[in-house]
C-alpha cells in the first residue's frame, strides 16, 4: 500500500515555530520562578534575604533622604 503523505513548507514552519515558542516559554519560566524553585529544593541551606550586600543600606538611606527633602519642601511653601 502506498502512502502519499508529505510535509509542505507551511507544516515545517509551524513545527519550528512551536519548538522555538516552547523553548522561549521555558526560559522565561525559569527566569521568573527559578530562584523560588531552587530555594525550595535546597531547603537545608540558609539564604540571605538580600541579593547583593549593601543593597538595603543604600535604599534605606535614599528613602530617608527623600523623606527629609519632602518634609523640608512642605515647610518652605509660601502662603497663598
Beta strands, then each sheet from edge to edge (+ up, - down):
end
